[in-house]
Amino acid sequence: MEQLNTKLITRLALPEEASIVLNLWQESARWLNSKEIYQWRPEYFNLEQVIEFMTEGSDVYLAEMNHEIVGTYTLTWSDPLIWEELDNTISGYIHRFAVNRDFKGQNIGLLLLKSAEENIRQKGKTLIRLDCMADNLRLNQYYKDYGFQYIRRMKQGNWSASLYEKQ
């Protein structure tokens, strides 16, 4: 019996794949909302946002396993809106991290984080940063368990984020 290749392949998303990225974001938002976690809302995302990320300096990645799309993440090289005065040029920032729900429980999230870290290092950055909704205790613990250090809580209006970084 032939064994399937289960290696995760990450690559930059092509402009014509913007709708695939959008679908992953919206699918993740619906799943979060079903768990009463409102970090993302599906209606907040649109195709123009994806294209803006792709064309204005961010790197949008798709991840494949066995020729199926299993996730996405976006890397940015500055984030003054969230990180404020802590924003710097030695960091890479992980955003819009989403796993295809059809592949839950297969450690895709961990593989995506490792891929993002490697891509950030390849850009010569020494810090890996991300943020998540402060009230999402499970996700906060996930990032801590993976070795991210809590930096601080950031509040904007009625929304709070936990800021994390890793060397």
C-alpha positions as CSV (number, residue, x, y, z in Angstrom):
1,M,0.0,0.0,0.0
2,E,1.4,3.4,-1.0
3,Q,1.8,6.0,1.7
4,L,0.4,9.4,1.0
5,N,2.7,12.4,1.2
6,T,1.5,14.3,4.2
7,K,4.1,17.0,4.1
8,L,2.8,20.5,4.5
9,I,3.8,22.9,1.7
10,T,3.4,26.6,2.2
11,R,3.7,29.1,-0.6
12,L,2.7,32.6,-1.4
13,A,-0.9,32.9,-2.5
14,L,-1.4,33.9,-6.1
15,P,-3.7,36.9,-6.8
16,E,-6.2,34.6,-8.5
17,E,-6.4,32.7,-5.2
18,A,-7.6,35.7,-3.2
19,S,-11.1,34.1,-2.9
20,I,-9.6,31.0,-1.4
21,V,-7.9,33.0,1.3
22,L,-11.1,35.0,1.9
23,N,-13.1,31.8,2.3
24,L,-10.6,30.5,4.9
25,W,-10.9,33.7,6.9
26,Q,-14.7,33.7,6.7
27,E,-14.9,29.9,7.6
28,S,-12.7,30.5,10.6
29,A,-14.8,33.5,11.7
30,R,-18.0,31.4,11.5
31,W,-16.4,28.6,13.5
32,L,-15.2,31.1,16.2
33,N,-18.6,32.8,16.3
34,S,-20.2,29.4,16.8
35,K,-18.0,29.0,19.9
36,E,-19.2,32.5,21.0
37,I,-15.7,33.9,20.3
38,Y,-16.0,37.1,18.3
39,Q,-12.4,37.9,17.5
40,W,-13.4,37.8,13.8
41,R,-16.7,38.2,12.1
42,P,-17.2,36.8,8.6
43,E,-18.9,40.0,7.3
44,Y,-15.8,42.0,8.3
45,F,-13.8,40.3,5.6
46,N,-13.9,41.0,1.8
47,L,-12.0,40.3,-1.3
48,E,-10.5,43.8,-1.5
49,Q,-8.9,43.3,1.9
50,V,-7.2,40.1,0.7
51,I,-6.0,41.8,-2.4
52,E,-4.8,44.8,-0.4
53,F,-2.6,42.5,1.8
54,M,-1.3,40.8,-1.3
55,T,-0.4,44.0,-3.1
56,E,0.7,46.4,-0.4
57,G,3.7,44.8,1.2
58,S,2.4,41.8,3.2
59,D,3.1,38.2,2.3
60,V,-0.1,36.0,2.2
61,Y,0.6,32.3,2.3
62,L,-1.5,29.3,1.6
63,A,-0.7,25.9,3.0
64,E,-1.3,22.6,1.2
65,M,-1.2,19.0,2.2
66,N,-1.9,16.3,-0.3
67,H,-2.9,19.0,-2.8
68,E,-5.6,20.3,-0.6
69,I,-5.6,23.8,1.0
70,V,-5.4,23.4,4.7
71,G,-4.7,26.9,6.0
72,T,-3.4,30.4,5.5
73,Y,-1.5,33.1,7.3
74,T,-0.3,36.6,6.5
75,L,3.1,38.1,7.4
76,T,3.5,41.8,7.8
77,W,6.8,43.7,8.5
78,S,5.3,46.4,10.6
79,D,2.3,46.7,12.9
80,P,2.0,50.1,14.6
81,L,-1.7,49.9,14.9
82,I,-1.6,47.0,17.3
83,W,2.0,47.2,18.7
84,E,2.1,51.0,18.9
85,E,5.4,52.3,20.2
86,L,6.8,48.7,20.4
87,D,6.6,48.3,16.6
88,N,10.0,47.8,15.1
89,T,12.0,46.6,12.1
90,I,13.4,43.5,13.6
91,S,10.1,41.7,13.9
92,G,7.8,39.8,11.6
93,Y,4.1,39.8,12.5
94,I,1.8,36.9,11.9
95,H,-1.8,37.8,11.1
96,R,-5.0,36.2,9.7
97,F,-3.8,32.8,10.8
98,A,-6.6,30.3,9.8
99,V,-6.8,26.5,9.6
100,N,-9.3,24.9,7.2
101,R,-11.8,23.3,9.7
102,D,-12.0,20.1,7.5
103,F,-8.4,19.4,8.8
104,K,-8.9,20.2,12.5
105,G,-7.1,18.0,15.0
106,Q,-4.2,17.3,12.6
107,N,-1.7,19.8,14.1
108,I,-2.0,22.0,11.0
109,G,-1.9,25.1,13.3
110,L,1.5,24.1,14.7
111,L,2.8,23.4,11.2
112,L,1.6,26.8,10.1
113,L,3.3,28.5,13.0
114,K,6.6,26.7,12.2
115,S,6.3,27.7,8.6
116,A,5.6,31.4,9.5
117,E,8.6,31.4,11.9
118,E,10.9,30.1,9.1
119,N,9.6,32.6,6.6
120,I,10.2,35.4,9.1
121,R,13.7,34.2,9.9
122,Q,14.5,34.0,6.1
123,K,13.6,37.8,6.0
124,G,16.4,38.4,8.5
125,K,14.0,39.2,11.4
126,T,14.8,38.1,14.9
127,L,11.4,38.5,16.6
128,I,8.2,36.7,15.7
129,R,5.1,38.5,16.9
130,L,1.4,37.9,16.9
131,D,-1.7,39.1,18.7
132,C,-5.0,37.5,19.6
133,M,-8.2,38.4,21.3
134,A,-7.4,38.8,25.0
135,D,-10.7,37.1,26.1
136,N,-9.9,34.0,24.0
137,L,-8.3,32.0,26.8
138,R,-7.8,28.9,24.8
139,L,-6.0,30.6,22.0
140,N,-3.8,32.6,24.4
141,Q,-2.8,29.4,26.1
142,Y,-2.1,27.8,22.7
143,Y,0.5,30.5,21.9
144,K,2.0,30.3,25.4
145,D,2.3,26.5,25.1
146,Y,4.1,27.0,21.8
147,G,6.7,29.2,23.4
148,F,5.4,32.7,22.8
149,Q,6.0,35.2,25.6
150,Y,3.1,37.4,26.7
151,I,4.2,41.1,26.3
152,R,1.1,43.1,27.3
153,R,-2.6,43.7,26.7
154,M,-3.6,46.3,24.2
155,K,-7.0,47.9,24.3
156,Q,-8.7,49.7,21.4
157,G,-12.3,50.8,22.1
158,N,-14.2,47.7,23.3
159,W,-11.7,45.3,21.9
160,S,-8.5,44.0,23.7
161,A,-5.7,42.0,22.3
162,S,-2.9,40.0,24.0
163,L,0.5,40.7,22.4
164,Y,3.0,37.8,22.1
165,E,6.5,37.5,20.8
166,K,9.1,34.8,20.4
167,Q,12.9,35.0,19.7
